[in-house]
Amino acid sequence: MKTIDKNAVKIRRMVSSDVAPTLDIWWADIPEKNMVASELLGPLDLSQIAEYEGILAGFLLAKLEYTGHPMTGAAMIYLISVNPDYRKHGIGTLLIEALARDCQSKIIKTIRASIPENNAAITRYFTDAGFRRSNVVNFDKVEPAGK
């Protein structure tokens, strides 16, 4: 495992020149990456980038969503990904903290992440990062293939 100086990690908002390299590096196998890319950098985008010594070390994809009754805004984390060479150094936590500061400056009170219910490691990660189970429950309707 690489040794890094956590204080030298630079966290910033994602900009248009980050999208293609980010998608090419970590999402090469996703067939709809152009559709995903089109959602980034809009007025509701809250995505963050982590760099270390000029290298893209990780990213967090997030967007402001309005849901529920009454309608409320929440920052929705879609994905946190850290380059394997930079894992276990707190980069994911730094990304979440940067998102939280961004949300605070925009008076967004809730940050939400949908995670697999039975994945203990991911649950522990988000719990350690200050998240708790919410009162929002997701229901999915999956159509049979070919419909």
Secondary structure, DSSP 8 states (H G I E B T S, - for coil): -----GGG-EEEE--HHHHHHHHHHH-TT-TTHHHHHHHTTSTTB--EEEEETTEEEEEEEEEEEEETTTTEEEEEEEEEEE-GGGTTSSHHHHHHHHHHHHHHHTT---EEE---TT-HHHHHHHHHTT----S---------TT-
